[in-house]
Amino acid sequence: MENLLTKLESTKKFLLDSIDESPKIGLILGSGLGTLADEIENPIVIDYKDIPNFPVSTVEGHAGQLVIGKLMGKQVIAMKGRFHYYEGYSMDKVTFPVRVMKAIGVELVLITNACGGLNPNLYPGALMIINDHINMTGDNPLIGPNYSELGPRFPDMSNAYDKDLIKLIHKVSKRINVQTHEGVYVSISGPNYLSKAELRMMQKLGADTVGMSTVPEVIVAKHSGMKVIGISCVTDMAIPDELESISHEQVMEVANKTRPKFINLVKEVINEVTL
């Protein structure tokens, strides 16, 4: 069986042979937020199914394409749809695209998600900058052999989300009049939404939002030595005593309504970030 390094090398070669300029910024776009990739100029669009060693996204709202080109004058690579642990993929497959981004030259990865709000100060449509996370998936993408070429055996996660970039996002959001919040994201395995008792537990643990992605990708990004930005789009409130049934269709609806201000914020952040 091919090991991770061999797979990375073949995928890296395929992508670098397909593009003229290596991207420095990577975007992972969550449910309903993939249309940001449509803003990329002179795009090279590659279906996941055509990329060596890539899984295929199976979730509604995830198009399953890599889009590479210019956004706000900077070369970027965007994942229009991601992979989830609950789809049956192992953690190394869920996070393989992050490894690939690093391999082709990405220095900063901006990771987004649609999520539930646990903090009563949030609301459907709120944008929360992630400043820390709790991994409640029951797994970790770094379990198994560690390849020193990719990162250290015991990477530090105490500062996973770049503090200077968090300040930059707040500054940009004020300038363009887009309200942003800041807090802790907890990642669960899914695919079911949590029970009231489980939500109460998450609140007591200190989580402000809850979702089914992001943290594995952040862990691998930090292991790889990349800078990380995390932005959550709150699509529903998961307050236990006020809980109402929620469907994926409702999540998508709120994400779609929030999309314009989300796209505006991300574009302006990319415009101002320096690497």
C-alpha positions in Angstrom: 0.0 0.0 0.0 1.3 3.5 -0.9 2.2 5.5 2.2 1.2 9.1 2.7 4.4 10.6 1.3 4.0 8.7 -2.0 0.4 9.7 -2.4 1.3 13.4 -1.6 4.0 13.4 -4.2 1.8 12.1 -7.0 -1.0 14.5 -6.2 1.4 17.4 -5.9 2.9 16.6 -9.3 -0.6 16.4 -10.9 -1.6 19.8 -9.5 1.6 21.6 -10.2 1.5 20.3 -13.8 -2.0 21.7 -14.1 -1.2 25.3 -13.0 1.2 28.1 -13.9 1.6 29.6 -10.4 1.7 28.0 -7.0 -1.0 29.4 -4.5 0.0 30.8 -1.2 -3.5 30.9 0.3 -5.8 27.9 0.7 -9.6 28.2 1.2 -11.8 25.4 2.6 -15.4 26.3 2.0 -18.1 24.8 4.1 -21.8 24.1 3.5 -23.5 26.8 1.4 -20.3 28.9 1.2 -18.7 27.3 -1.8 -19.8 30.1 -4.2 -16.9 32.2 -3.0 -14.9 30.1 -5.4 -16.9 31.6 -8.2 -15.2 34.9 -7.5 -11.8 33.6 -8.4 -10.5 35.1 -11.7 -9.2 33.0 -14.6 -10.0 29.8 -12.7 -8.6 26.4 -13.3 -11.4 24.1 -12.1 -10.6 20.4 -11.3 -13.2 17.9 -10.2 -12.1 15.9 -7.1 -12.8 12.7 -9.0 -10.0 13.6 -11.5 -7.4 14.3 -8.8 -5.1 11.4 -7.8 -5.8 10.1 -4.3 -8.6 12.6 -3.6 -11.8 11.4 -2.0 -15.1 12.6 -3.4 -17.5 14.8 -1.5 -21.0 13.3 -0.9 -22.8 16.1 1.0 -25.4 18.4 -0.5 -24.0 21.9 -0.7 -20.4 20.6 -1.4 -19.7 20.8 -5.2 -16.5 18.7 -5.1 -14.1 20.9 -7.0 -10.7 22.5 -6.6 -10.6 26.0 -8.0 -7.2 27.7 -8.5 -6.6 31.3 -9.7 -6.5 34.9 -8.5 -8.7 36.4 -5.7 -8.1 40.0 -4.8 -4.8 39.8 -6.8 -3.5 36.8 -4.8 -3.1 33.3 -6.1 -5.4 31.0 -4.1 -6.6 27.4 -4.2 -10.2 26.8 -3.0 -11.9 23.6 -2.0 -15.5 24.0 -3.2 -16.7 21.4 -0.7 -14.8 19.3 1.9 -14.7 15.8 3.3 -16.2 14.7 6.6 -15.4 12.0 9.1 -19.1 11.0 9.1 -19.0 10.2 5.4 -17.0 7.2 6.3 -13.6 8.6 5.4 -10.7 8.1 7.7 -9.1 11.2 9.3 -6.1 11.0 7.0 -8.4 11.1 4.0 -10.5 14.0 5.5 -7.3 16.0 5.9 -5.4 14.9 2.8 -6.3 18.1 0.9 -4.6 20.2 3.6 -1.4 18.1 3.2 -1.7 18.7 -0.5 -2.1 22.5 -0.1 1.1 22.6 2.0 2.9 20.5 -0.6 2.2 22.9 -3.4 3.2 26.0 -1.5 0.3 27.2 0.6 1.3 29.2 3.6 -2.1 30.3 5.0 -5.3 28.3 5.1 -8.7 29.9 5.7 -11.1 27.3 6.9 -14.9 27.9 7.1 -17.9 26.0 8.3 -21.6 26.2 8.9 -22.4 25.5 12.5 -24.8 25.7 15.4 -24.6 28.5 18.0 -24.3 27.5 21.6 -23.6 31.1 22.9 -26.9 33.0 23.4 -25.1 36.2 22.1 -24.9 34.6 18.7 -27.8 34.3 16.2 -28.6 32.6 12.8 -26.4 34.4 10.3 -23.7 35.5 12.7 -20.1 35.2 11.7 -17.7 33.9 14.4 -13.9 34.1 14.2 -12.6 30.9 15.8 -10.0 31.6 18.5 -9.7 28.1 19.9 -11.3 24.7 19.5 -12.3 21.5 21.3 -11.9 18.2 19.5 -14.8 15.9 20.4 -14.8 13.8 17.3 -13.2 10.8 19.2 -10.4 10.7 16.7 -7.3 12.6 15.6 -5.7 12.9 12.1 -2.2 12.6 13.6 -2.7 9.1 15.1 -0.4 6.6 13.4 3.1 6.9 12.0 4.5 10.4 12.0 6.5 11.6 9.0 9.1 14.1 10.2 9.0 15.6 6.6 5.5 16.7 7.3 5.7 17.9 10.9 6.6 17.1 14.5 5.4 14.1 16.4 3.8 16.3 19.1 2.6 19.6 17.6 1.4 22.4 19.9 -2.2 23.4 19.5 -2.3 26.1 22.2 -2.1 28.8 19.5 -3.7 27.1 16.6 -5.5 30.2 15.3 -3.1 33.0 14.4 -3.7 35.9 16.9 -2.4 38.6 14.5 -4.8 37.3 11.8 -7.7 37.4 14.2 -6.9 41.1 14.9 -6.8 41.7 11.1 -10.2 40.1 10.6 -11.7 42.3 13.3 -10.1 45.4 11.8 -11.4 44.5 8.3 -14.9 43.7 9.6 -15.2 47.1 11.2 -14.0 48.8 8.1 -16.6 47.1 5.9 -19.3 47.2 8.5 -19.7 43.4 8.9 -20.3 42.3 12.5 -18.0 39.6 13.7 -17.9 37.6 16.9 -15.1 35.5 18.4 -15.2 32.2 20.3 -14.5 28.5 20.6 -15.7 25.9 18.1 -16.3 22.3 19.2 -16.1 19.6 16.5 -18.2 16.4 16.8 -18.2 13.4 14.5 -21.8 13.7 13.4 -23.8 13.0 11.3 -26.7 13.4 13.8 -27.4 16.7 15.5 -26.8 16.6 19.2 -29.3 15.9 22.0 -30.2 18.5 24.5 -28.1 16.9 27.2 -25.1 16.8 24.9 -25.5 20.4 24.0 -25.6 21.4 27.7 -22.3 19.5 28.1 -20.7 21.4 25.2 -21.8 24.7 26.7 -20.3 23.7 30.1 -17.0 22.8 28.3 -16.9 26.4 27.0 -17.9 26.0 23.4 -19.6 28.8 21.6 -20.4 26.9 18.4 -20.7 23.3 17.4 -20.1 21.6 14.0 -18.9 18.5 12.2 -15.7 19.6 10.5 -12.8 22.1 10.7 -10.8 20.9 13.7 -9.2 17.9 12.0 -8.1 20.2 9.1 -6.8 22.8 11.6 -4.7 20.2 13.4 -3.1 19.0 10.2 -2.5 22.6 9.0 -0.7 23.5 12.3 1.2 20.2 12.1 2.3 21.3 8.6 3.5 24.7 9.8 0.8 26.7 8.1 -1.0 29.8 9.5 -4.7 29.2 10.1 -7.9 31.4 10.0 -11.2 29.9 11.1 -14.6 31.5 10.4 -17.9 29.9 11.4 -21.2 30.8 9.9 -23.9 30.3 12.5 -26.9 28.7 10.8 -29.0 27.8 13.8 -29.1 28.2 17.5 -28.4 25.0 19.5 -29.5 26.4 22.9 -30.8 23.3 24.8 -33.8 24.9 26.5 -34.9 26.6 23.3 -34.0 23.9 20.9 -36.2 23.3 17.8 -35.7 20.6 15.2 -33.3 21.5 12.5 -32.6 20.0 9.0 -29.7 20.3 6.6 -32.0 22.2 4.2 -32.5 24.9 6.9 -28.8 25.0 7.5 -28.2 25.6 3.8 -30.9 28.3 3.6 -29.3 30.4 6.4 -25.8 29.9 4.9 -27.1 31.0 1.6 -28.6 34.2 3.1 -25.4 34.9 5.0 -23.2 34.3 1.9 -22.9 38.0 0.6 -21.4 39.4 3.9 -19.3 36.3 4.3 -17.8 36.6 0.8 -17.2 40.3 1.3 -15.4 39.7 4.6 -13.2 36.9 3.2 -12.3 38.8 0.1 -11.2 41.9 2.0 -9.2 39.8 4.5 -7.4 38.2 1.6 -6.8 41.6 0.1 -5.1 42.9 3.3 -3.2 39.8 4.4 0.5 39.7 3.9 2.6 36.5 3.7 
